[in-house]
């Protein structure tokens, strides 16, 4: 772990009031001497403040019930993670286009996101993040969810991570009792840099928007651009045939979307995100 990673962990623990008195004094001394550390602390505070104040958003009546029964593949519920978009889209959009976040072309680091998802899946209850730069957004995120629902589509909110350096937020959902992770939803500010997307994936059209679908290791990924937000869903297909999954997703993309959500949520949900829901079979 680098010195920067250690400092970030200390600052996060400082905000969570988890440091011993001696450690707290050490951090406070650092803040008076290091302008970069003070700036990083202010950024962490700003992100957390946004996470705390944004309201929950309810999906259409019966939507989640329909989702839960559609894809169950043994230990993992294939792509049930997309259901989180029905309630978290507005939250993510506001967080990631808020003043202070830079916006520009983005090619998500798919290997890193898959590795971070695998890290969360390997030990979801520890709150640790193995990939450099990622830290737990709140140690008590399960007891006091930030703004994502405590359960979604039959899965529990298990962890919330962030990588402040790259403006990436990760929501992790799974089964609390079995300690298994079903999916991760990553979001970061910007627009998709399609020219930089890997050639080993498949580019498709979803709701008249471009989307990229591919795999990294045992994880299946889809990237789609929202309104100045890039979303990457990482899930584990389980026993499902990847070719069959792709075929099904493509068919779903041609179907009619459900009725729009009531305003103001509908105003915040882009056509591309509606298409992402459709492409994963939640139309």
Number of C-alpha atoms within 10 A of each C-alpha: 9 9 8 12 14 12 16 21 16 19 24 22 21 18 16 13 11 13 17 11 10 8 14 17 13 13 20 13 11 15 17 10 11 10 11 11 18 17 12 18 19 13 16 19 15 14 18 16 13 17 19 13 11 16 14 14 18 14 17 14 8 8 16 18 11 13 21 18 12 14 17 17 14 11 15 20 24 24 26 27 26 25 21 24 20 23 20 23 24 21 21 27 22 16 24 25 17 14 8 9 15 14 15 13 15 18 17 21 12 19 13 13 23 23 18 21 29 24 15 27 20 13 14 22 15 12 19 16 20 15 17 13 20 23 22 20 25 21 19 14 19 16 11 13 18 22 19 24 17 17 16 23 21 18 23 21 23 25 27 26 24 23 19 17 10 14 17 20 22 25 21 23 29 27 18 15 7 8 15 21 29 25 30 30 24 22 27 28 28 23 19 24 14 14 9 11 18 15 10 10 14 14 17 17 17 24 22 11 15 17 21 21 19 19 19 16 10 12 20 21 21 22 24 24 26 24 18 18 25 26 29 24 25 29 27 25 23 18 12 14 10 14 9 10 17 16 12 14 21 18 14 21 24 14 14 11 17 13 8 12 16 11 9 10 18 14 11 17 21 18 18 20 23 23 27 31 26 24 28 23 22 26 19
